[in-house]
Amino acid sequence: MHNVNLQRREIQIGSRTISLETGKLAKQADGAVIVRSGDTVVLVTACRAQNAREGIDFLPLTVDYREYTYASGRIPGGFFKREGKPSEKEVLTSRLIDRPIRPLFPSGWRYETQVIALVLSADTDNDSDVLAITGASAALATSTIPFQKTIAGVRVGLVNGQFIVNPTFAERKESTLDLIVAGSADGIVMVEAGAREVSEADVVTALEVAHAAIKQIVAAIDALAAAAGRKKTVVQKKDIGHDFYREVEEKVYAPLSEAMRIRGKLENYDRVDQVLDEFVASIPEGEIQRRTEAKHIFHELKEKVLRDEVLDRGVRLDGRRFDEIRPIWSEASVLPRAHGSVVFTRGETQALVTCTLGTADDEQKIEHVSGEFYKRFMLHYNFPPFSVGEVAFLRGPGRREIGHGALAERALTPVVPGEDKFAYTVRIVSDILESNGSSSMASVCGGSMAMMDAGVPLKAAVAGIAMGLIMDEKTGKYAVLSDIAGAEDHYGDMDFKVAGTTGGITALQMDIKVSGVTAEVMRKALEQARQGRLHILAAMATTLGAPRTSMSVFAPRIVTIRIPVDKIRDVIGPGGKMIRSIIERTGVKIDVEDDGRVNVASSDGDSAQKAIGIIQELTATPELNKTYMGKVQRITDFGAFVEIMPGTDGLLHVSEISTHRVKDVRDELKEGQQIMVKVINIDPTGKIRLSRKALLQDEAAKAGAEAATPAAKD
């Protein structure tokens, strides 16, 4: 190979090796790294435009993650047989990469920048998502793109009390914690987790375990970047004169502070905009640069007002205590035809959440790089523009909506009963009607209540809360805020969402903008979140304290019975003939599982019972000494074969046909004739012997006893 500066580094994390390689593939990209663990291989590239975009005040960064089915030796389904739009997993992983790297670009970077992660090979042990986070950091580190701090990503599981870094898929199934952490050598910058009611102490320990592994990977990336030897682009900062900054601060700080203390969100925003407009209007129209600088200073002062109020005056802009939750009200059964519905309101954030129950036919089929699987619980989150008083096109869900829905779904999944206890498919939809902070956590609360309203037997109620952090990194002074509103989220140093039950945490999501978040700060934030969660759960219980004992009349009724596994073929029939016949005769839906569970769904209870009766007849097992109405199937010289239940017959020997001696079976029986018979023997091989004579003798004895009774009285 020509013009190759091949560099490679390996890191041992627990029992696993992660390798980083650059200089071999995709050499025309600004930065390109191959990350490998086991047989899972991810190529991550970073590219930038040659010229900066003019007239924008944001970072033009795009992150895309894609899984190719060839990575696991599969061909895509569908008519076109090629990958289509990004799957939910691909969208969520793109967000996992974007969130930790976005804050680490220098202020003023206005070059279009794109990070692409492609899964080239996928094994059955190693997930590619955390490798893609590490690869994105490595690709940026080995490029000319300025990147302020190297990061890496790891996953931590908790299996039988032991913390495992980057657990296998099999280990994750047994784990009570699925924690993804991104961080630098200095601290953690992002957390995403699902859990089965784990304690706050276990979460803190898991974060410490994750950070120790992250430091090792970061050191390897830094060594790789140094060996690659790429020179970074220098960002030219536009300095604003100190005197002008002081002038703006002196004139607008007081009215801005007053405006930002207004409780109502829309009134607050209107007054803040008015303060800005009045000051900008005081600058001559011809001084365009000065007006632009004034707007920039004004936005910095908004953050300063918030931080001064919290750290210096010890109060929040809306007057609440640091641990105070906004007023909560909720109402259940608000929609007449929905199976379950709730309006949940906290402050100026409001969610209308519905629960719809379906059958196995409604499960969502998921195509993943490792194969296909089905989901029977799903939560969809919608954020219409009117929720924030804006005008916009209604399109399909964006990355933010998919991400918020996935977080709420992860929070509720641990309390949804298993299919063996509740055979329904469950869909939650959260429509945000108003928003001023933490609409995803409102969706968690509303989703929990909507399922209880629908009669889903949840293991426990779940509530969510968004926590914030305001910190002065120079002095170490900080404040943890409960139930943050919009401005606290935007200008704060941490957005920390925690969901769970009274028993523990079920989901976490955290984005940190500062490096000085210690274990002590995390413990305080988690404990304050726990207290807030308990407060919210108590408020929810005043509206709906437990799942309803009856379901909506509009919900399907599913009855589950069990049949012997070897009888499944009798219910299905040749080519599905029997099960189709039952469905046509009764109008129900039938789902037969491999373990012998049969779910019969119908809006009509009588139809369901009729179908169950047919299935029970098809799968019944003959019992010794029990009487059956049978049908003569075949006559031989030594007796007759009688079908006593579908697919099951027994031998009625000539000696058991009648109480008198039978010379010719055909004198007594005809094929197709219905007769009563008794099971008198079932041998170890399952062969059944029947008797008609025994029943005739029983009838004769009974008749004799009845005839003798009047004579005895006389």
Secondary structure, DSSP 8 states (H G I E B T S, - for coil): --S---EEEEEEETTEEEEEEESSS-TTSSEEEEEEETTEEEEEEEEEEEEE-TT--S--EEEEEEE-GGGGT----SSS-S--S--HHHHHHHHHHHHHHGGGS-TT--EEEEEEEEEEE--SS--SHHHHHHHHHHHHHTSSS--SS--EEEEEEEETTEEEES--HHHHHH-SEEEEEEE-SS-EEEEEEEEEEE-HHHHHHHHHHHHHHHHHHHHHHHHHHHHHT------------HHHHHHHHHHHHHHHHHHHT-SSHHHHHHHHHHHHHHHHHTS-TT-HHHHHHHHHHHHHHHHHHHHIIIIIT---TTS--TT----EEEEE--SSSSSEEEEEEETTEEEEEEEEEE-GGG-EEEEETTEEEEESEEEEEE--GGGGT------S--HHHHHHHHHHHHHHGGGS--TTT---EEEEEEEEEE-SS-HHHHHHHHHHHHHHHTT---SS--EEEEEEEEE-TTT--EEEEES--HHHHHHSSEEEEEEE-SS-EEEEEEEE--S---HHHHHHHHHHHHHHHHHHHHHHHHH--S--SS--TTS-EEEEEE--GGGHHHHH-GGGHHHHHHHHHH--EEEE-TTSEEEEEES-HHHHHHHHHHHHHHH----TT-EEEEEEEEEETTEEEEEEETTEEEEEEGGGS-SS--S-HHHH--TT-EEEEEEEEE-TT--EEEESHHHHHHHHHHHHHHHHHHHHH-
